[in-house]
Amino acid sequence: MATIVTPAKPCSATLIAPSWVLTAGECFSGDVPGAAPGSVAGPDDVVRAAGQTRKVTWASHRGYLTLARLDRPIQSAYYPPLAQTDPVAGARTYMYGAGTGCVMCRQVGRYRSAPLTVIQNDYWNLYYGSTLLSASPVGTFTLGDFGGAQMQDGVLAGVLVGSGETQYNTAPTNVISYKVAPARSWILQTKAANPPPGTIVTVPTCPVFVCGK
């Protein structure tokens, strides 16, 4: 998990590789969902994870997801794999975020965890499109959780984007997440096509029967 510190809004993110975080749109000062790939971070924007702080140098968008590249790698014990299919209705998942309002949630380091049961895996939201709609026994989605992770069995299934509940609510609440599975190919292709500076890219040797001597 990661925390985005920015004047724009407090956000959470998921460290999916040493130099990459996945979060929701508008978490960085210059981030506009759907904008062309490029720099989105302001001078005061940083990402913090595993006790390390990094700047964002480049980002790309798909719908309301932001895939951001860091200026230097962050070494972590775990980078969650990306979901290949959506969780089914009734599936037990967990949300992870750095928000402050979930007074009944389990603490995980600096981040909180709370159970979520998937209600619909194709819930249509006018703002976000097709999403995961999940229910929690406690008020979970609060200030700072935006962009956090919805995990199923250690796999990243969704990016938290909303709830109709108010901060510090302790009544049952519904949580909306942007789905990761439909964006999986885009995430992997974008990472491969935009390696961090200094990365050694291996170019396959051209066969003689194709290129000649």
C-alpha positions in Angstrom: 0.0 0.0 0.0 1.0 3.6 -0.5 0.0 7.1 0.5 -0.2 10.0 -1.8 0.7 13.3 -0.1 -0.5 16.3 -2.2 -2.2 19.6 -1.7 -4.9 18.3 -4.1 -6.5 15.7 -1.7 -5.3 13.0 0.6 -5.3 9.7 -1.3 -4.2 6.1 -1.1 -2.6 4.0 -3.8 -1.2 0.5 -4.4 2.4 -0.2 -5.1 2.1 -2.8 -7.9 5.8 -2.8 -8.9 9.0 -1.1 -7.5 8.5 1.9 -9.7 4.7 1.9 -10.3 1.6 2.8 -8.3 -2.0 2.4 -9.2 -4.5 4.9 -7.9 -7.6 6.8 -8.8 -7.9 9.9 -11.0 -7.4 13.4 -9.6 -5.1 12.2 -6.8 -2.2 14.3 -8.0 -2.3 18.1 -8.3 -2.2 18.1 -12.1 -4.1 14.9 -12.7 -7.1 15.1 -15.0 -8.7 11.7 -15.8 -8.5 11.0 -19.5 -5.7 13.4 -20.2 -2.8 12.5 -22.4 0.1 10.6 -20.7 2.7 12.8 -19.0 3.6 14.4 -15.8 0.7 14.9 -13.4 2.5 15.6 -10.1 2.9 19.1 -8.7 6.1 20.2 -6.9 4.8 19.2 -3.5 3.3 15.8 -4.5 5.0 12.7 -3.2 4.2 9.0 -2.8 5.1 7.2 0.5 5.3 3.5 0.9 7.4 1.1 3.0 9.0 4.0 4.8 10.3 5.5 1.6 9.2 8.7 -0.2 9.3 9.2 -4.0 8.2 11.8 -6.6 6.0 10.9 -9.6 7.6 11.6 -13.0 5.0 10.3 -15.4 1.5 8.9 -15.5 -1.1 7.5 -17.8 -4.9 7.1 -17.5 -7.6 4.6 -18.4 -11.0 5.8 -17.4 -10.7 6.8 -13.8 -7.5 4.9 -13.1 -4.1 6.5 -12.9 -0.9 4.5 -13.4 2.0 6.5 -12.1 5.7 6.0 -12.5 8.1 6.9 -9.6 11.4 8.6 -9.9 13.1 5.8 -8.0 12.0 2.3 -7.0 10.4 1.5 -3.7 11.5 -1.9 -2.4 8.5 -3.7 -0.7 7.9 -7.2 0.6 4.8 -7.6 -1.6 3.5 -6.3 -4.9 0.0 -7.6 -5.4 -0.9 -9.3 -8.7 -3.6 -7.8 -10.8 -7.0 -9.5 -11.0 -7.8 -11.4 -14.2 -11.5 -11.6 -13.5 -13.9 -9.6 -11.4 -15.0 -10.9 -8.0 -18.4 -12.6 -8.1 -21.4 -11.3 -6.2 -21.1 -12.5 -2.6 -17.3 -12.7 -2.7 -15.5 -11.7 0.5 -12.9 -9.0 -0.2 -11.0 -6.4 1.9 -10.4 -2.7 1.5 -7.1 -1.1 2.4 -6.6 2.7 2.7 -5.0 5.5 4.7 -8.3 7.2 5.6 -9.0 8.3 9.2 -12.8 7.7 9.7 -13.1 4.0 10.0 -13.2 3.8 13.8 -14.0 0.1 13.9 -11.5 -1.1 11.3 -8.4 -3.2 11.9 -5.2 -1.3 11.8 -2.5 -2.5 9.4 0.6 -0.5 10.0 -0.4 3.0 8.9 -3.2 1.6 6.8 -6.6 0.2 7.7 -8.3 -2.9 6.6 -12.0 -3.7 6.6 -14.1 -6.5 5.1 -16.2 -5.9 2.0 -18.8 -8.2 0.5 -19.3 -7.8 -3.2 -23.0 -7.0 -4.0 -22.6 -6.4 -7.8 -19.6 -6.8 -10.1 -21.1 -4.7 -12.9 -22.7 -1.8 -11.0 -23.2 1.1 -13.3 -22.2 4.5 -11.9 -22.9 7.6 -14.0 -19.5 9.1 -13.0 -17.2 6.0 -13.0 -19.0 3.6 -15.4 -19.0 -0.1 -14.6 -17.8 -0.7 -11.0 -17.7 -3.1 -8.1 -20.4 -2.3 -5.5 -19.6 -3.8 -2.1 -21.0 -3.6 1.4 -19.2 -3.3 4.7 -20.4 -3.9 8.2 -18.7 -0.6 9.3 -18.2 2.8 7.8 -15.1 2.3 5.7 -14.7 4.7 2.9 -13.5 8.1 4.3 -11.2 10.9 3.6 -7.8 9.5 2.5 -9.2 6.1 1.2 -9.7 7.4 -2.3 -7.5 5.4 -4.6 -6.9 2.6 -2.1 -7.1 -1.1 -2.8 -9.9 -3.7 -2.8 -8.2 -7.0 -2.5 -9.5 -10.6 -2.9 -7.2 -13.4 -1.7 -4.1 -11.2 -2.1 -5.1 -10.1 -5.6 -5.8 -6.4 -6.5 -9.5 -6.4 -7.7 -10.5 -2.8 -7.5 -9.4 0.8 -6.8 -11.6 2.6 -4.2 -13.4 5.6 -5.7 -16.4 6.4 -3.6 -19.2 5.9 -1.1 -22.3 7.8 -0.3 -21.5 7.8 3.4 -20.1 10.6 5.5 -16.8 10.7 7.3 -16.7 8.8 10.7 -19.9 6.9 9.8 -20.1 3.6 11.7 -23.3 2.3 10.1 -23.2 -0.2 7.2 -22.1 1.4 4.1 -21.7 0.7 0.3 -18.3 1.2 -1.3 -17.7 1.7 -5.1 -14.4 0.5 -6.7 -13.1 0.9 -10.2 -12.5 -2.6 -11.6 -8.9 -3.7 -12.2 -9.5 -6.8 -14.4 -10.7 -5.0 -17.5 -7.7 -2.7 -17.3 -5.1 -5.4 -16.6 -3.8 -5.6 -20.2 -3.5 -1.8 -20.4 -1.6 -1.7 -17.1 0.9 -4.4 -18.2 1.4 -2.9 -21.6 1.8 0.6 -20.3 4.5 -0.5 -17.8 6.4 -2.4 -20.5 6.3 0.4 -23.0 7.4 3.1 -20.5 10.2 1.7 -18.4 11.8 3.8 -15.7 14.9 5.8 -16.8 18.0 3.7 -16.7 16.2 0.4 -17.2 18.1 -1.9 -19.5 15.8 -3.1 -22.3 16.8 -6.3 -24.0 16.3 -6.2 -27.7 15.7 -9.7 -29.3 18.3 -10.8 -31.8 17.0 -10.7 -35.3 17.1 -14.1 -37.0 19.4 -14.4 -40.0 16.6 -15.7 -42.2 14.7 -12.4 -41.5 17.4 -9.8 -41.5 20.1 -11.5 -43.5 23.8 -11.6 -42.5 
